[in-house]
Amino acid sequence: MLQLTLIAFPIHKGLAQEAATIQLIDIHSGEPLSFATFMYGNQKGLADEKGHISLVFNNASILSVHHVAYGKIDIGPAGVKLAIERRRLGVEGKRSITLMPVTVMGIHPGNRQKEMLELGYQQQLSHDAGSFLQVNPAVSGIRKSGSYGFDPVIRGFKYDQLTMVIDGVQCATAACPNRMDPPASQISLNMMEHVELFKGPYALRFGNGFGGTVNFVSQKANFTEKPDVQGRLTSGFEHNGSIFRNEAFVGLSNKWAQFGLFGSWSKGSSYKDGDGNEILSRFMRGSAGASLALSLTPKQVARISATRNLARDVDFPSLPMDLISDDTWLINASHSITFGPDNTNQWNTSLYTTLVGHFMDNSLKELNPRTMDTETDASTMNAGGKSEIKLNLAHGRLIAGTDMKLEEAEGSRKRTMLTGPMAGKVFVDNAWQHGRILRNGLFAEYTANRPGQVLVVSVRLDVDQSVLLDPSTEFEAVYDNTDSRQLNPSFSAGYTHIYDPRVSASVWLGRSQRSASLTERYINFFPVGIDPYELLGNPELKPETNNQADFSLKYNGNELSLSMNFFASYLQEYISSTIDSSLTPRLASSPGVRRYLNLEKAMMTGFELSFSYQLNSMITANIDMAYTYGLDLNAKTPLPEIPPLDMRLKLISKHFKGKLQPELSIRHVLAQQLVARNFGETSSPSFTIADLSAAYRFSKTVGFRLGITNLFNEHYYEHLNRAMRIPSGTPLYAPGRSFFATLNLYLD
């Protein structure tokens, strides 16, 4: 899906009957669409290296622009006239905006792009970003709850193997040792414009990018010449689980400031699976925040934002405790200045902090007999910043900068014995031991452009330092030294050859190195894995290394688009765990203790295919699929938690000038037999589900959507869903058939 945005520049009139020059640029990066082709009536041609095209205005013609990274963009006569007057035309690609292996998924079309109904109101309402990411078949999710806290898995990489940031810098750390509150759950999607999903260890500007990077990009400041008010309200209801979702935004702007208030609230109860069984999935999720952007000078913008997230009484049937409360603050301040010829160079600086408070217990569990009350009160802190400079050079672009990230986690589990000879006794387990990690990084990325060729080279160097501030006696009995300092170099290079504006081929090579996370280093006898074994961290872990290659082919034509991507990853010192019989668990119900360790070598390989065909002027068909295979090369056994082959078909049609948009989606997932039985992982069956919906835009300010998910009431579960504890070992089945309705209102 492609979005056209016209950018305001000084107006030059009198070009309607003579050759006019327009520069085609990317709305986000400002990069030119080098060597794009265009057709305009009987005029056609090729853009130069800086994206310039020349044409004579024709009031009866549509301008069609083709570019390998954007596909086809059509601009009507009014848009062409305005672009000629302003001499630039900004383009936004919703599939891919760079030649790096990245997928861009739209969330909000922005307050002034109300015509983009195809982005879907469901994404705007989603209370969990981890769930939203799974619209891409390359992304799966580890689920321990039916409705909350979905932890993304990209090509088999998970947890801290993925870099997850807001606006390229801000992040969060799960306070719950079991990751009831993964970083994705802290994202307020109703204030995000789009998501950049980078696959592989190539996007080193945002972190080590070990297995992939997810960058949530917030909506840009929109200053207006005259005082203006913008607003949005979206409400929805889903009948299976009685889920209410609401989100709203209101903004005030003038030529020097923009102020926005936003909020969301969602609540649901237990749902029924395809066989009519009730699955505990109560949740309540709320978010509220404000942002202020100031145009300090024509070249400088400062911005500050604060977001408050909360969750209450969330069922986690796959875990021994439920989430009682989760309270989070995300605060960010940034400054941007443009300089140089045509103000194409930028210097951006950001500072942030994220504070998470988490409380969980087993009071909501129906236990018979109830032998023990347990609770965990934990918190995490993230603080850091980033400063980077972007320079547009004669034949390329250089981005260089530095960043810093400090993260801490502390919290204890309290166990009160209720029966037997231990009744009345209370035990306190130091789960996090107040672990701390400080990372300082330097990075640089250079993009070289030549006619038909693009070369991107990235380098990064991280210094990683960790320390325990409240070590437990039992942990120190296992390890003599709990502190560490490690140096992690990473680099990547990619080459793209553009055979013509429709066809390109890319090769990417990368090597990324990362140190262990807080959990992998310092978790203290806590069951956080697939099986019920307690996990013990290991501060002596070596950094793990991902050596990866990607090869992709792309074709973007008028009616047909095709993308094929193949990857192979060779992993050294892969961080995993193994049962250690010399260690004694803290809970009598635990079968034993696992200790984190490094595997000498492992591998992952797979592919993604995407096919889109415009059947006629009204109907478009999209086919997508993704597959990953993972192997421990020493033991010759599958790596745990690798999703199976996922295939999807979507038919989209547009009627009544695009006001009515029916949509049919079919998804088929193969059985997963390649499982790590040494981790207690079990195989999962195949399934096929279908969704049907229709959206109607009554006007520029009112839209409505009706639909049915799981149309045929399939009884199924995802492979990465953790098994429920009651009844023990029962799969966490997905919701059965559900009807939903969504209403979307805009104020402009």
C-alpha positions in Angstrom: 0.0 0.0 0.0 1.4 3.4 -1.0 0.7 6.7 0.4 1.2 10.1 -1.4 2.0 13.1 0.7 2.7 16.6 -0.8 5.3 18.6 1.1 5.0 22.4 1.3 7.8 24.3 -0.3 8.0 27.8 -1.7 5.4 28.2 -4.5 6.4 28.9 -8.0 3.6 29.8 -10.4 3.5 30.0 -14.2 4.7 26.5 -14.9 1.5 25.0 -16.2 2.3 25.4 -19.9 6.1 25.0 -19.9 8.4 22.2 -18.8 8.5 22.0 -15.0 10.9 20.1 -12.8 9.7 18.1 -9.8 11.9 16.3 -7.3 10.6 12.9 -6.0 11.6 12.3 -2.4 10.9 9.9 0.5 8.6 11.6 3.0 10.4 10.2 6.0 14.1 10.3 5.1 14.1 13.1 2.5 16.1 10.7 0.2 15.4 11.2 -3.5 13.8 8.4 -5.6 16.8 8.0 -7.8 16.1 6.6 -11.3 12.4 6.2 -10.9 10.4 6.1 -14.2 7.3 8.0 -15.0 4.5 8.2 -17.5 2.3 11.3 -17.9 0.0 11.2 -20.9 2.4 10.9 -23.9 5.3 12.0 -21.8 7.6 9.5 -20.1 11.1 9.5 -18.8 13.6 8.6 -16.1 14.4 10.5 -12.9 18.0 11.5 -12.4 20.2 10.5 -9.4 18.6 13.3 -7.3 15.0 12.2 -8.2 14.3 15.1 -10.6 11.8 14.6 -13.5 10.6 17.2 -16.1 7.1 17.4 -17.5 4.5 19.7 -19.0 1.3 20.0 -17.1 -1.8 18.3 -18.6 -5.1 18.8 -16.8 -6.4 15.5 -18.2 -3.6 13.1 -17.4 -2.5 11.0 -14.4 1.1 10.9 -13.4 2.3 7.3 -12.8 5.7 6.9 -11.1 7.4 3.5 -10.7 10.3 2.7 -8.4 11.6 -0.7 -7.3 11.4 0.2 -3.6 7.9 1.8 -3.8 6.0 0.1 -6.6 3.6 2.2 -8.6 2.3 5.6 -7.4 -0.5 7.4 -9.3 -1.1 11.2 -8.8 -4.1 12.9 -10.2 -4.2 16.3 -12.0 -4.7 18.3 -8.8 -1.8 16.6 -7.1 0.4 17.1 -10.1 -0.4 20.8 -10.3 0.4 21.3 -6.6 3.6 19.3 -6.9 4.7 21.6 -9.8 3.9 24.6 -7.8 5.9 23.3 -4.8 8.6 21.6 -7.0 8.7 18.5 -4.8 6.5 15.5 -4.3 6.8 13.3 -1.2 6.2 9.6 -1.4 5.6 7.1 1.4 5.8 3.4 0.7 3.8 1.2 3.2 5.6 -2.0 2.1 9.2 -0.9 1.9 10.8 2.5 2.1 14.5 1.4 1.7 16.5 -1.2 0.0 17.6 -2.7 3.3 15.6 -5.9 4.3 12.8 -3.9 5.9 9.0 -4.1 5.9 7.0 -1.0 6.8 3.5 -1.6 8.2 1.1 1.3 8.5 -0.9 1.9 11.7 -2.3 5.4 11.5 -2.6 7.2 8.2 -2.1 10.5 10.1 -4.8 13.0 10.9 -4.9 14.5 7.4 -4.9 11.2 5.4 -8.4 10.0 6.2 -8.8 8.5 2.8 -6.5 5.6 3.7 -9.2 3.3 4.9 -7.2 0.2 3.8 -4.9 0.6 6.8 -7.7 -0.8 9.0 -9.2 0.4 12.2 -8.3 -2.8 14.0 -4.6 -1.8 14.0 -5.5 1.6 15.4 -7.3 -0.1 18.3 -4.9 -2.9 19.1 -3.9 -2.9 22.7 -0.9 -5.1 22.1 1.8 -4.3 19.6 3.1 -7.8 19.7 -0.3 -9.0 18.3 -0.3 -6.3 15.6 3.2 -7.3 14.4 1.8 -10.8 13.5 0.0 -9.5 10.5 3.4 -10.2 8.9 3.9 -14.0 8.4 7.6 -13.7 9.3 6.5 -12.6 12.8 5.1 -15.1 15.3 4.4 -14.6 19.0 4.9 -16.5 22.3 1.6 -16.4 24.1 1.0 -17.2 27.8 -2.3 -15.3 27.9 -5.2 -15.3 25.5 -5.4 -11.6 25.1 -2.3 -9.9 26.4 1.5 -9.8 26.4 2.3 -11.4 23.0 6.1 -11.7 22.8 7.3 -11.3 19.1 9.4 -14.0 17.4 11.0 -13.0 14.1 12.6 -15.8 12.0 13.1 -17.8 15.2 14.8 -15.0 17.0 13.2 -13.8 20.2 13.5 -11.9 23.5 16.7 -9.8 23.6 17.9 -11.2 20.3 15.5 -8.6 18.9 15.9 -4.8 19.2 12.6 -3.1 19.9 12.6 0.7 20.0 10.4 3.7 19.7 11.6 6.4 17.3 15.0 4.6 17.0 16.0 5.0 20.6 13.5 4.4 23.5 13.0 0.9 24.9 11.6 -1.0 27.9 12.6 -4.0 29.9 10.0 -6.6 31.1 9.7 -6.4 34.9 8.0 -9.7 35.1 10.6 -12.6 35.0 8.1 -14.5 33.0 7.7 -11.6 30.5 4.0 -11.0 31.2 4.9 -7.4 30.1 7.2 -7.8 27.2 8.6 -4.5 25.6 6.0 -4.7 22.8 3.2 -4.5 25.4 4.3 -1.0 26.4 3.8 0.5 22.9 0.9 2.9 22.5 -0.1 2.1 18.9 -2.6 4.9 18.7 0.3 7.4 18.6 2.4 5.5 16.1 2.3 6.2 12.4 4.1 3.1 11.1 6.4 0.3 12.1 9.7 -0.5 10.5 10.5 -4.3 10.7 14.2 -4.9 9.9 15.0 -8.5 9.3 18.6 -9.6 10.1 21.6 -8.0 11.7 21.8 -5.0 9.3 20.1 -2.0 11.0 22.9 -1.2 13.4 21.8 2.4 14.0 19.2 1.2 16.5 21.3 -1.3 18.4 23.1 -4.6 17.7 20.1 -5.7 15.6 21.1 -9.3 16.4 18.2 -11.1 14.9 16.1 -8.2 13.8 14.9 -4.7 14.7 11.4 -3.3 15.3 11.2 0.5 15.2 7.9 2.0 16.1 7.8 5.5 14.5 5.5 8.1 16.1 3.6 10.6 14.2 5.6 13.6 13.0 4.9 17.1 14.2 2.6 19.0 11.9 2.8 22.8 12.3 0.1 24.8 10.6 0.1 28.4 9.4 -3.2 29.1 11.1 -4.4 27.7 14.5 -5.9 24.3 13.8 -7.6 21.5 15.8 -7.4 17.9 14.9 -9.0 14.9 16.5 -9.8 11.2 16.2 -12.1 8.8 18.1 -12.2 5.0 17.4 -14.4 2.5 19.3 -14.8 -1.2 18.7 -16.5 -4.3 20.2 -15.7 -8.0 19.7 -18.3 -10.4 20.9 -16.2 -13.4 21.7 -14.7 -12.3 25.0 -16.8 -9.2 25.2 -13.9 -7.0 24.3 -14.3 -3.2 24.2 -11.6 -1.1 22.7 -11.4 2.6 22.5 -8.8 5.2 21.5 -8.8 8.9 21.0 -6.5 11.8 20.0 -6.9 15.6 20.0 -4.3 18.1 18.9 -3.9 21.8 18.7 -1.3 23.4 16.3 -0.1 26.6 14.9 3.0 27.7 13.0 5.3 27.3 16.0 3.8 24.6 18.3 1.8 21.4 18.3 0.2 19.9 21.4 -1.5 16.6 21.5 -3.4 14.5 24.1 -4.0 10.8 23.4 -5.5 7.8 25.3 -6.8 4.3 24.9 -8.8 1.9 27.0 -9.5 -1.8 26.4 -11.2 -4.5 28.5 -12.2 -8.1 27.9 -13.3 -11.3 29.6 -12.9 -15.0 29.0 -13.5 -16.2 25.4 -14.6 -19.5 23.9 -12.4 -21.6 21.6 -13.6 -23.4 18.5 -15.0 -26.3 20.6 -16.9 -23.9 23.0 -14.5 -24.3 25.9 -14.0 -21.2 28.0 -10.4 -19.9 28.1 -9.6 -17.5 30.9 -8.5 -14.3 29.3 -9.7 -11.3 31.4 -7.7 -8.1 31.0 -7.9 -4.4 31.4 -5.5 -2.1 29.6 -5.3 1.7 29.6 -2.9 4.3 28.2 -2.8 8.1 28.3 -0.2 10.7 27.3 0.7 14.0 25.9 3.2 15.4 23.5 4.4 18.9 22.8 6.5 19.9 19.7 8.0 23.4 19.3 9.3 25.0 16.2 12.2 26.9 17.8 13.4 28.3 14.5 12.7 27.4 10.8 15.4 24.8 11.1 15.0 23.5 14.7 12.3 21.4 16.4 12.1 20.3 20.0 9.7 17.7 21.3 8.8 16.2 24.6 6.3 13.4 25.3 5.1 11.4 28.3 3.0 8.2 28.3 1.4 6.4 31.2 0.4 2.7 30.7 -1.5 0.5 33.1 -2.8 -3.0 33.1 -5.1 -4.7 35.7 -6.2 -8.2 36.5 -4.9 -10.0 33.5 -5.3 -13.8 33.3 -2.2 -15.8 32.3 -3.5 -19.5 32.3 0.0 -20.7 31.1 1.8 -19.3 34.2 1.7 -20.0 37.9 0.6 -16.4 38.6 -1.5 -13.7 37.0 -0.8 -10.1 36.4 -2.5 -8.0 39.1 -1.1 -4.6 38.2 1.4 -3.2 35.7 2.3 0.5 35.7 4.6 2.1 33.3 6.0 5.6 32.5 7.7 6.4 29.1 9.2 9.9 28.9 11.1 11.2 25.9 12.7 14.5 24.9 14.3 15.2 21.5 15.8 17.9 19.4 16.3 18.1 15.7 18.1 20.7 13.5 18.5 20.8 9.8 21.5 22.5 8.0 23.5 22.5 4.8 22.4 23.0 1.2 18.6 22.9 0.9 18.5 21.9 4.7 19.0 18.3 3.7 21.4 17.5 6.6 20.1 16.7 10.1 21.4 16.4 13.7 19.0 14.6 16.0 19.4 14.0 19.7 17.0 12.1 22.1 16.9 11.4 25.8 14.5 9.0 27.5 13.5 7.0 30.5 11.1 4.1 31.0 9.9 2.9 34.4 8.0 -0.3 34.8 6.3 -1.5 38.0 4.8 -5.0 38.0 2.9 -7.0 40.6 1.6 -10.5 40.1 0.2 -13.2 42.4 -1.9 -16.4 42.3 -5.0 -14.9 44.0 -7.0 -15.1 40.8 -6.2 -18.8 40.2 -8.8 -21.4 41.1 -6.5 -23.8 43.0 -7.9 -26.9 44.8 -6.2 -27.5 47.1 -4.5 -24.2 47.6 -1.2 -25.1 49.3 0.7 -21.8 48.8 0.1 -18.1 48.2 2.7 -16.6 45.9 3.4 -13.0 44.8 6.1 -11.1 43.0 6.7 -7.4 43.2 9.2 -6.3 40.6 10.4 -3.2 38.7 12.7 -2.2 35.8 14.3 1.0 34.7 15.6 2.0 31.3 17.4 5.3 30.7 19.5 6.5 27.9 19.9 8.6 24.8 21.1 8.9 21.3 22.7 11.6 19.1 23.2 11.1 15.4 24.0 13.2 12.4 22.8 12.6 8.8 24.9 14.1 6.0 23.8 14.0 2.3 27.0 13.8 0.3 27.7 14.1 -3.4 27.0 10.4 -4.1 25.5 9.1 -0.9 24.5 9.6 2.7 26.4 9.2 5.9 24.7 8.6 9.3 26.9 8.5 12.4 26.4 8.8 16.1 26.5 7.4 19.6 24.0 6.0 22.0 23.8 4.8 25.6 21.4 2.5 27.4 21.2 1.7 31.2 18.8 -1.0 32.4 18.1 -2.3 35.9 15.7 -4.9 37.3 14.9 -5.7 40.9 12.1 -7.6 42.7 11.5 -10.6 44.9 9.0 -13.5 45.1 7.2 -14.1 48.4 5.8 -17.6 49.2 3.4 -18.1 52.1 2.9 -21.8 52.9 -0.8 -22.7 53.8 -0.8 -26.5 54.5 1.4 -29.2 55.9 4.2 -28.9 58.5 5.4 -25.7 56.8 2.1 -23.9 57.2 2.5 -20.3 58.2 6.1 -20.0 57.1 7.1 -17.3 54.6 10.0 -17.5 52.1 11.3 -14.6 50.1 13.3 -15.3 46.8 15.4 -12.6 45.3 14.4 -13.0 41.6 16.3 -10.2 39.9 19.1 -9.5 42.5 19.0 -5.9 41.3 21.0 -6.6 38.1 22.3 -3.7 36.1 23.7 -3.5 32.5 25.2 -0.4 30.9 25.8 -0.3 27.2 27.6 2.4 25.3 27.7 2.4 21.5 29.2 4.0 18.5 27.7 3.5 15.0 28.0 4.6 11.4 26.1 3.8 8.2 27.0 4.9 4.7 24.8 4.6 1.7 26.5 5.0 -1.7 24.3 5.6 -4.8 25.3 5.0 -8.4 23.1 4.7 -11.4 21.3 1.4 -10.9 23.4 0.5 -7.8 23.1 1.0 -4.1 25.7 0.0 -1.5 25.1 0.3 2.2 27.8 -0.3 4.8 27.2 -0.2 8.6 29.5 -0.6 11.6 28.8 -0.6 15.3 30.9 -1.0 18.5 29.3 -1.6 21.9 30.9 -1.7 25.4 28.7 -3.8 27.7 29.2 -3.6 31.5 27.1 -5.5 34.0 27.0 -5.7 37.8 24.8 -7.2 40.6 23.8 -4.7 43.3 22.0 -7.2 45.6 23.4 -10.7 44.9 21.8 -13.6 46.8 23.8 -16.0 48.8 22.8 -19.0 46.7 23.8 -17.2 43.5 27.2 -16.3 44.8 27.7 -19.9 46.0 27.6 -20.9 42.3 29.6 -18.0 40.8 32.8 -16.4 42.1 32.5 -13.4 39.9 29.1 -11.8 39.0 30.3 -8.7 37.1 31.5 -8.5 33.5 32.7 -6.2 30.8 32.6 -7.1 27.2 33.3 -5.5 23.8 30.9 -6.3 21.0 31.8 -5.3 17.4 29.1 -5.6 14.6 29.1 -4.8 10.9 27.0 -5.3 7.8 27.1 -4.6 4.1 24.4 -4.8 1.4 24.5 -4.3 -2.3 21.4 -3.8 -4.5 21.4 -3.8 -8.3 18.5 -2.1 -10.0 18.2 -3.7 -13.4 15.3 -1.4 -14.3 12.8 0.6 -12.2 10.8 -2.6 -11.7 13.4 -5.2 -11.0 16.1 -5.4 -8.4 18.3 -8.0 -6.6 20.0 -7.5 -3.2 22.7 -9.4 -1.2 23.2 -8.6 2.4 26.0 -9.9 4.8 26.1 -9.1 8.5 27.9 -10.1 11.7 26.3 -9.0 15.0 27.5 -9.7 18.5 25.5 -9.3 21.6 26.1 -9.9 25.3 23.6 -11.8 27.5 20.4 -10.1 28.8 19.5 -9.5 32.5 17.5 -12.7 32.5 20.3 -14.8 31.0 22.8 -13.4 33.4 21.0 -12.9 36.7 17.7 -14.6 37.0 17.7 -16.5 40.2 16.0 -19.9 40.4 12.8 -18.8 38.6 10.8 -20.9 36.0 10.9 -18.7 32.9 11.2 -21.2 30.1 9.0 -23.6 28.1 9.1 -26.4 30.7 8.6 -26.0 34.5 12.3 -26.2 35.3 13.7 -23.2 37.3 16.3 -21.1 35.4 19.5 -19.9 36.8 21.3 -17.0 35.1 25.0 -17.2 34.2 27.2 -14.0 34.4 30.0 -15.9 32.8 28.2 -16.3 29.4 30.2 -15.3 26.4 28.6 -12.9 23.8 26.7 -14.8 21.1 27.3 -14.0 17.4 25.0 -14.1 14.4 26.7 -14.4 11.0 23.9 -14.0 8.4 23.3 -13.6 4.7 20.2 -12.5 2.9 19.4 -12.6 -0.8 16.3 -11.0 -2.2 14.7 -10.5 -5.6 11.9 -7.9 -6.2 9.7 -7.1 -9.1 7.2 -4.2 -9.0 5.0 -3.8 -12.1 1.7 -2.2 -12.9 -0.5 -5.1 -11.9 2.0 -7.6 -10.5 4.5 -7.4 -7.6 6.7 -10.2 -6.4 9.3 -10.4 -3.6 11.5 -13.4 -2.6 13.9 -13.4 0.3 16.2 -16.2 1.4 18.4 -16.1 4.5 20.9 -18.3 6.3 22.3 -17.6 9.8 25.3 -19.3 11.4 25.3 -18.7 15.2 28.3 -19.0 17.4 28.2 -19.2 21.2 24.4 -19.4 20.9 22.8 -18.7 24.4 20.6 -21.6 25.5 20.2 -23.6 28.7 20.7 -27.2 30.0 19.5 -29.2 33.0 22.1 -29.0 35.8 21.5 -31.9 38.2 24.0 -30.4 40.8 21.6 -27.6 41.5 18.6 -27.8 43.8 15.3 -26.0 42.9 13.6 -23.6 45.3 10.1 -25.0 44.8 9.3 -28.6 45.6 7.0 -28.8 42.5 9.9 -28.0 40.1 11.5 -31.0 38.4 15.0 -29.4 38.6 17.1 -26.5 37.5 18.3 -25.3 34.1 21.4 -23.2 33.8 22.1 -20.8 30.9 25.1 -21.7 28.8 26.6 -21.1 25.4 26.1 -23.6 22.6 29.2 -23.8 20.3 27.2 -23.4 17.1 23.7 -23.4 15.7 22.0 -22.4 12.5 18.8 -20.9 11.2 17.7 -20.7 7.6 14.4 -19.9 5.8 12.6 -17.7 3.3 9.8 -15.2 2.8 7.7 -14.9 -0.3 5.2 -12.1 -1.2 3.0 -11.9 -4.3 0.5 -9.3 -5.2 -1.7 -9.2 -8.3 -4.3 -6.7 -9.3 -7.0 -9.0 -10.9 -9.0 -6.0 -12.2 -9.7 -2.4 -11.4 -11.5 -3.5 -8.2 -9.9 -6.7 -6.8 -6.3 -7.3 -5.6 -4.9 -10.6 -4.4 -2.0 -10.9 -2.0 -0.2 -14.1 -1.1 2.5 -14.2 1.6 4.4 -17.0 3.2 7.3 -17.4 5.6 9.4 -20.4 7.0 12.3 -20.9 9.3 14.3 -23.9 10.2 16.6 -24.0 13.3 19.2 -26.6 14.4 21.7 -27.1 17.2 24.7 -28.2 15.1 26.4 -30.0 17.9 23.5 -32.0 19.2 21.8 -32.2 15.8 18.5 -31.4 17.4 16.0 -28.6 16.5 16.2 -25.3 18.3 13.2 -24.6 20.5 10.3 -22.4 19.7 10.7 -22.2 15.9 7.3 -21.4 14.2 6.1 -23.6 11.3 5.4 -22.6 7.7 2.8 -19.8 7.6 0.9 -19.1 4.3 -1.7 -16.3 3.8 -4.1 -15.3 1.1 -5.9 -11.9 1.1 -8.5 -10.7 -1.4 -9.3 -7.0 -1.3 -11.8 -5.2 -3.4 -12.9 -1.6 -3.7 -16.3 -0.3 -4.8 -18.1 3.0 -5.0 -14.9 5.0 -5.6 -13.2 3.2 -2.8 -15.8 3.9 -0.2 -16.7 0.2 0.3 -13.8 -2.3 0.8 -14.7 -5.9 1.5 -11.8 -8.2 2.5 -11.3 -11.9 2.7 -8.3 -13.5 4.5 -7.3 -17.1 4.6 -4.4 -18.4 6.6 -3.0 -21.9 6.6 -0.2 -23.0 9.0 1.5 -26.4 8.6 2.1 -28.8 11.5 5.3 -28.3 13.4 7.1 -31.7 14.0 10.6 -30.3 14.4 10.6 -29.6 18.1 13.1 -29.5 20.9 11.9 -32.3 23.1 14.8 -31.8 25.5 13.0 -28.5 26.4 9.6 -30.1 26.8 8.4 -28.7 23.5 5.7 -30.7 21.8 4.6 -30.8 18.2 1.5 -28.9 17.0 -1.1 -29.7 14.3 -1.8 -27.7 11.1 -4.8 -25.4 10.9 -6.7 -23.2 8.4 -8.7 -20.1 9.4 -10.6 -17.4 7.5 -11.6 -13.9 8.3 -14.1 -11.7 6.5 -14.7 -8.0 6.9 -16.1 -5.0 5.1 -15.3 -1.3 5.7 -17.3 1.7 4.5 -16.3 5.3 4.5 -19.4 7.4 4.8 -17.5 10.7 4.5 -14.0 12.1 5.1 -14.8 12.1 8.9 -16.7 8.9 9.4 -15.8 5.2 8.8 -17.2 1.9 9.8 -16.0 -1.7 9.7 -17.9 -5.0 10.3 -16.3 -8.4 10.3 -16.0 -12.0 11.4 -12.7 -13.6 12.6 -12.3 -17.4 12.5 -15.2 -17.6 10.2 -15.5 -21.4 10.3 -15.0 -21.6 14.1 -11.7 -23.6 13.8 -10.5 -25.2 17.0 -6.8 -24.5 16.9 -3.7 -23.1 18.7 -0.5 -21.5 17.6 2.7 -23.5 18.0 4.3 -20.9 20.2 1.4 -20.8 22.6 2.5 -22.0 26.0 0.5 -24.9 27.5 -2.0 -24.1 30.2 -1.4 -25.2 33.8 -5.0 -26.0 34.5 -5.8 -28.6 33.2 -2.0 -29.3 33.1 -0.5 -29.5 29.6 -3.7 -28.4 27.8 -2.9 -26.2 24.8 -3.8 -22.6 25.0 -6.5 -22.6 22.2 -7.2 -19.4 20.2 -10.6 -17.8 20.1 -13.4 -19.4 18.1 -15.7 -17.4 15.7 -16.1 -13.8 16.7 -18.0 -10.9 15.3 -16.6 -7.3 15.6 -17.6 -3.8 14.7 -15.5 -0.6 14.7 -16.5 3.0 14.3 -13.9 5.7 13.4 -14.5 9.4 13.6 -12.1 12.3 12.6 -12.2 15.9 13.4 -10.3 18.3 11.2 
